[in-house]
């Protein structure tokens, strides 16, 4: 009889998982969806162009029949016609607001679609700006140029303005010099959010973007249906697992000029850490170069660094790279999947599909398994590294954490997949469940 049983409670990131979904420590300070018919009393255009209403041009219609991200209204420079030559206009929020403390991670998140003209003399663009008091406007986002491909989710860090009272503007600028125009910029579902960003580990994107975001444009999260993409899985989706994944436009080939990152929330990388993910890709190539995808990492506010080869051409099937991140261990980092158009001849393709992103520490000498827990569709998925020294661990669960007598062995039995012991448990709505490993 074993008297020195080891019990590994799935603590820190996994102490409590609400069966209704992965908990997020987010607070919406304010939000704007433009749908109440009174948004003109909260926003104004400083030199024309911007309008709030139901657009009749621009994005494809959504499931409700509107060319918006949600609801009947959005703000746009192209409500019924392309923006005019010479456009230089800000959509300004009338009410100022105080940016929360930096420790609360204040950030602006919004959904946008854009199609700006470009010509020999330059690229028309949109940019998010902030003004402190009577000071000049400051850009706080990249310049959004070209074509976003579809509605995507952007995130702008406002911690540099913590404690200051500011005004917000969406600034749209004509610069191409050859009278080219386009539908312009469409903005919807704007919100100021606080709370520590959460990296789900494993991230299967089944509940949407989470705290990931696209910069700028192109990347979307959902169930892709485009022609020429990967074969459908058992659920009828082109994702690797479940129904959702991240992809360079869900329902169309990526646009010419694509240069966009899918960016993770910041997190502390474990010492000896490495990255695994599933991906499928089909990029265009032509005389001037190969379009490609590359994985990048950024430490703090430093520049992005490439940490993978360039993925070019057609990957043929879903594969799982291994990326060693040892040199970045112990630091606060962000990851990015960077998709780049380079062929120069307007060629395009389905692009890059990414799913089941997971960060691991070096487990070669660890005393206990490194455990991850995440939601995938209607299941809770628990996995831990499968090594010889980790034999004998039993996954147990309970719905009452206050007693030590009602832990039961979870069913079904875990299976080993790609070096990971993986257990999948169905979700029971309205309850909470706790897990532990016992040896």
C-alpha positions in Angstrom: 0.0 0.0 0.0 1.4 3.3 -1.0 1.6 5.7 2.0 3.5 8.6 0.4 1.1 9.6 -2.3 2.0 12.7 -4.3 -0.9 15.0 -5.0 -0.5 17.8 -7.5 -3.4 20.3 -7.3 -3.9 22.1 -10.6 -3.3 25.4 -9.0 -2.3 28.9 -10.1 -3.8 28.9 -13.6 -6.1 26.0 -13.1 -7.4 26.1 -9.5 -10.9 26.8 -10.5 -12.5 26.5 -13.9 -16.1 27.6 -14.2 -17.9 25.1 -16.3 -19.6 28.0 -18.0 -16.3 29.0 -19.6 -12.7 30.1 -18.8 -12.8 32.9 -16.3 -11.4 36.3 -17.4 -10.5 39.2 -15.1 -11.8 41.9 -17.4 -13.9 45.0 -16.7 -15.5 47.1 -19.4 -15.1 50.7 -18.3 -17.2 52.0 -21.1 -18.4 50.8 -24.5 -19.9 52.2 -27.7 -21.7 50.2 -30.4 -23.4 53.3 -32.1 -26.8 51.4 -32.2 -29.1 53.5 -30.0 -29.7 56.2 -32.6 -28.2 58.8 -30.4 -24.5 58.3 -31.0 -24.3 61.7 -32.8 -24.7 63.3 -29.3 -21.5 61.4 -28.1 -19.3 61.7 -31.2 -18.6 64.4 -33.9 -16.6 64.8 -37.1 -14.2 67.7 -36.9 -13.9 68.3 -40.7 -16.7 66.3 -42.2 -16.6 62.9 -43.9 -17.4 60.7 -40.8 -21.0 59.5 -40.5 -22.9 57.2 -38.1 -25.6 55.0 -39.6 -26.4 52.0 -41.6 -23.8 51.7 -44.5 -24.9 50.5 -47.9 -21.4 50.0 -49.3 -18.2 48.5 -48.0 -18.1 45.2 -46.0 -20.1 42.2 -46.9 -23.5 42.0 -45.1 -23.5 40.0 -41.9 -26.0 37.4 -40.8 -28.5 40.2 -39.8 -28.2 41.8 -43.3 -26.1 44.8 -42.2 -22.7 46.0 -43.3 -21.6 46.4 -39.7 -19.8 44.2 -37.1 -23.0 44.1 -35.0 -26.3 45.8 -34.9 -27.7 48.2 -37.5 -25.2 51.1 -37.1 -21.5 51.8 -37.1 -19.2 54.8 -37.7 -17.7 55.1 -41.2 -16.2 57.4 -43.8 -18.2 55.6 -46.5 -21.8 55.3 -45.5 -23.2 55.5 -49.0 -20.2 56.5 -51.1 -16.4 56.4 -51.2 -14.6 59.0 -49.1 -13.7 62.2 -51.0 -10.3 63.3 -52.3 -8.5 65.4 -49.7 -10.1 63.7 -46.7 -8.5 64.6 -43.4 -11.1 64.0 -40.7 -11.4 62.8 -37.1 -14.3 61.1 -35.5 -14.0 62.5 -32.0 -15.5 61.2 -28.8 -17.0 64.3 -27.1 -16.8 63.1 -23.5 -13.3 62.9 -22.1 -12.3 60.0 -19.8 -9.6 59.2 -17.3 -7.3 56.4 -18.2 -7.2 53.8 -15.4 -4.0 52.9 -13.6 -1.3 51.1 -15.5 -1.4 48.1 -13.2 -5.0 47.6 -14.5 -3.7 47.2 -18.1 -6.0 49.8 -19.7 -6.6 49.1 -23.4 -8.9 50.2 -26.1 -10.4 47.4 -28.1 -12.6 47.9 -31.2 -13.7 46.1 -34.4 -12.9 47.7 -37.8 -13.0 47.1 -41.5 -11.1 49.3 -43.9 -10.3 49.7 -47.6 -8.1 52.7 -48.3 -6.7 53.7 -51.7 -3.0 53.7 -52.5 -1.1 55.2 -55.4 2.4 56.3 -56.4 2.6 59.2 -53.9 1.4 57.3 -50.8 -1.1 55.3 -48.9 -4.3 56.7 -47.5 -4.7 55.5 -43.9 -6.6 55.5 -40.6 -5.0 55.9 -37.2 -6.3 56.0 -33.6 -5.2 59.1 -31.7 -5.4 60.4 -28.1 -5.3 64.0 -26.9 -4.4 65.0 -23.3 -6.1 68.3 -22.3 -5.3 71.0 -24.8 -2.2 69.3 -26.2 -1.8 68.0 -29.7 -3.3 64.7 -30.9 -0.9 61.7 -30.6 -1.1 58.5 -32.6 -1.4 55.4 -30.4 -2.0 52.8 -33.1 -0.3 51.7 -36.3 -1.5 53.3 -39.5 -4.1 51.1 -41.1 -3.5 51.0 -44.8 -4.7 49.0 -47.8 -7.5 46.5 -47.2 -8.3 44.7 -43.9 -9.9 41.8 -45.7 -12.8 41.7 -43.3 -13.8 42.9 -39.8 -11.0 42.3 -37.3 -10.4 43.1 -33.7 -7.7 45.7 -32.7 -6.3 46.5 -29.3 -4.4 49.6 -28.3 -2.4 49.9 -25.0 -3.3 53.1 -23.1 -1.1 52.5 -20.1 1.2 55.3 -21.1 -1.7 57.7 -20.3 -2.6 56.2 -17.0 -4.2 58.7 -14.6 -4.6 61.4 -17.4 -7.9 62.8 -18.8 -7.9 62.2 -22.5 -10.0 62.5 -25.6 -10.2 59.7 -28.3 -10.3 60.1 -32.1 -10.3 57.9 -35.2 -8.4 59.9 -37.8 -8.8 59.1 -41.5 -6.4 60.7 -44.0 -6.1 61.0 -47.8 -2.5 61.1 -49.0 -2.2 59.2 -52.3 -2.1 62.3 -54.4 -3.7 60.8 -57.5 -7.4 61.2 -56.7 -7.8 57.5 -55.9 -10.5 56.8 -53.2 -12.2 53.9 -51.6 -14.9 53.0 -49.0 -12.5 54.0 -46.2 -12.8 53.1 -42.5 -15.6 51.4 -40.6 -15.5 51.3 -36.8 -17.8 49.4 -34.5 -18.1 48.0 -30.9 -15.5 50.2 -29.2 -14.6 49.6 -25.6 -12.2 50.6 -22.9 -11.2 47.5 -20.9 -9.1 46.8 -17.8 -7.9 43.6 -16.2 -4.9 41.4 -16.6 -4.8 39.9 -20.1 -5.2 36.2 -20.1 -3.2 33.7 -22.2 -5.3 30.5 -22.4 -2.8 27.7 -22.6 -3.8 25.7 -24.8 -5.5 28.3 -27.0 -8.0 26.8 -29.5 -9.9 30.0 -30.1 -13.2 28.3 -29.5 -14.5 31.3 -27.5 -13.2 33.9 -30.0 -10.2 36.2 -29.9 -9.9 36.3 -26.1 -7.1 38.7 -25.4 -5.4 38.1 -28.7 -5.8 40.8 -31.4 -4.9 41.6 -35.0 -2.4 44.4 -35.9 -3.3 45.6 -38.5 -6.4 43.9 -39.9 -6.5 40.6 -41.9 -6.5 38.0 -39.0 -9.9 36.7 -37.9 -11.1 34.1 -35.5 -14.0 31.8 -36.2 -15.0 28.9 -38.4 -13.4 29.3 -41.8 -15.2 28.3 -45.0 -13.0 29.4 -47.8 -12.3 27.6 -51.0 -8.9 26.0 -51.3 -8.4 25.7 -47.5 -7.8 22.6 -45.5 -10.2 19.6 -45.5 -13.0 19.8 -43.0 -12.7 17.9 -39.7 -15.2 15.6 -38.1 -17.3 18.7 -37.0 -17.4 20.0 -40.6 -15.0 22.9 -39.9 -11.7 23.7 -41.6 -10.1 24.2 -38.1 -7.6 21.6 -36.8 -9.8 20.9 -33.8 -13.2 22.1 -32.7 -14.9 24.6 -34.9 -12.7 27.7 -34.6 -9.2 28.7 -35.4 -7.3 31.9 -36.3 -6.9 32.6 -40.0 -5.9 35.3 -42.5 -9.5 36.1 -43.4 -12.2 33.5 -42.7 -14.1 33.4 -46.0 -11.8 34.8 -48.7 -8.2 34.7 -49.8 -6.0 37.3 -48.1 -5.7 40.7 -49.9 -2.7 41.9 -51.8 -0.5 44.0 -49.5 -1.2 41.9 -46.4 1.2 42.7 -43.5 -0.5 41.7 -40.3 0.3 40.1 -36.9 -2.0 38.0 -34.8 -0.7 39.0 -31.4 -1.0 37.2 -28.0 -1.6 38.9 -24.7 1.7 39.5 -22.7 2.7 36.6 -20.4 5.8 35.4 -18.4 7.5 32.8 -20.5 8.6 29.8 -18.4 12.4 29.1 -18.2 13.4 26.7 -20.9 10.0 27.4 -22.6 9.0 26.2 -26.1 6.1 26.8 -28.4 3.9 24.2 -30.1 1.0 24.9 -32.4 -0.9 23.5 -35.3 -1.0 25.2 -38.6 -2.0 24.9 -42.3 -0.9 27.3 -44.9 -1.1 28.1 -48.6 0.7 31.3 -49.6 1.1 32.7 -53.1 4.4 33.1 -54.9 5.4 35.1 -58.0 8.5 36.6 -59.8 9.2 39.2 -57.1 9.0 36.9 -54.0 7.1 34.5 -51.8 4.3 35.5 -49.4 5.0 34.0 -46.1 4.2 33.5 -42.4 6.7 33.7 -39.5 6.4 33.4 -35.8 7.8 36.3 -33.8 8.4 37.2 -30.2 8.7 40.6 -28.4 10.2 41.2 -25.0 8.4 44.1 -23.2 8.3 47.1 -25.6 11.3 45.9 -27.7 11.2 45.1 -31.4 9.7 41.9 -32.8 12.2 39.1 -33.4 11.7 36.2 -35.8 11.9 32.8 -34.0 10.8 30.4 -36.8 11.6 29.8 -40.5 9.5 31.6 -43.1 6.6 29.3 -44.0 6.1 29.6 -47.8 4.2 27.8 -50.5 1.7 25.1 -49.4 2.1 23.2 -46.2 -0.2 20.4 -47.6 -1.6 19.4 -44.2 -1.9 20.4 -40.5 1.5 20.1 -38.9 2.9 20.9 -35.5 6.2 22.9 -35.3 8.5 23.0 -32.3 10.0 26.4 -31.5 12.7 26.7 -28.8 12.2 29.9 -26.7 14.8 29.1 -24.1 16.7 32.4 -24.5 13.6 34.4 -23.6 12.7 32.4 -20.4 11.6 34.3 -17.3 10.7 37.4 -19.3 7.4 39.1 -20.1 6.8 38.5 -23.8 4.2 38.5 -26.5 4.0 36.1 -29.4 2.9 37.0 -33.0 2.0 35.1 -36.1 3.1 37.5 -38.8 1.6 37.0 -42.3 3.3 39.0 -45.1 2.5 39.6 -48.8 5.7 39.8 -50.8 5.0 38.5 -54.3 4.5 41.9 -55.8 2.1 40.8 -58.6 -1.2 40.7 -56.9 -1.3 37.0 -56.4 -3.1 35.7 -53.3 -4.1 32.4 -51.6 -6.0 31.0 -48.6 -3.2 32.0 -46.3 -2.4 30.9 -42.8 -4.5 28.9 -40.4 -3.4 28.6 -36.7 -4.9 26.5 -34.0 -4.1 24.9 -30.6 -1.4 27.3 -29.6 0.5 26.1 -26.5 3.6 27.2 -24.5 5.5 24.7 -22.4 8.4 24.9 -20.0 11.4 22.6 -20.2 10.2 19.4 -18.4 13.3 17.3 -18.7 14.1 17.6 -15.0 10.8 18.8 -13.5 9.6 17.0 -10.3 5.9 17.3 -11.3 4.1 17.4 -14.7 3.3 20.8 -16.2 -0.5 20.9 -16.5 -2.7 22.9 -18.8 -6.5 23.2 -18.7 -8.6 24.9 -21.3 -12.1 24.9 -22.8 -12.7 23.5 -26.3 -16.2 23.7 -27.5 -18.4 21.8 -25.0 -15.5 20.1 -23.3 -12.8 20.8 -20.7 -9.4 19.6 -21.9 -6.7 18.8 -19.4 -3.2 17.7 -20.5 0.2 17.2 -19.0 3.6 16.1 -20.3 4.0 12.4 -20.7 7.4 11.4 -19.4 8.6 8.1 -17.8 9.0 9.7 -14.3 5.3 10.9 -14.5 3.8 7.4 -14.6 1.1 6.6 -12.0 -0.6 10.0 -12.0 -4.4 9.7 -11.9 -6.6 12.6 -12.9 -9.4 13.2 -10.3 -12.2 15.7 -10.1 -14.7 17.1 -7.6 -17.5 19.6 -7.5 -16.8 20.5 -3.8 -13.3 21.8 -3.1 -14.0 22.0 0.7 -13.9 18.3 1.4 -11.1 15.8 0.7 -13.3 12.7 0.6 -15.2 13.1 -2.6 -12.5 13.1 -5.3 -13.3 10.7 -8.1 -11.2 9.4 -11.0 -12.1 11.3 -14.1 -13.6 9.5 -17.1 -12.7 8.8 -19.9 -9.2 7.6 -19.3 -6.5 10.1 -20.5 -4.8 9.2 -23.8 -1.2 10.2 -24.9 -1.2 12.5 -28.0 2.0 14.1 -29.2 3.8 13.5 -26.0 0.9 14.8 -23.9 -1.4 12.9 -21.6 -4.8 14.4 -22.6 -8.2 14.0 -20.8 -11.4 15.4 -22.3 -14.3 16.0 -19.9 -17.8 17.2 -21.1 -19.1 20.5 -19.7 -22.1 20.4 -17.4 -23.8 23.7 -17.6 -24.3 25.7 -14.3 -21.7 23.9 -12.2 -18.0 24.2 -11.3 -15.5 21.4 -11.3 -12.0 21.2 -9.8 -9.2 18.8 -10.9 -6.1 17.3 -9.4 -3.4 14.8 -10.3 -2.7 12.2 -7.7 0.2 9.7 -7.6 
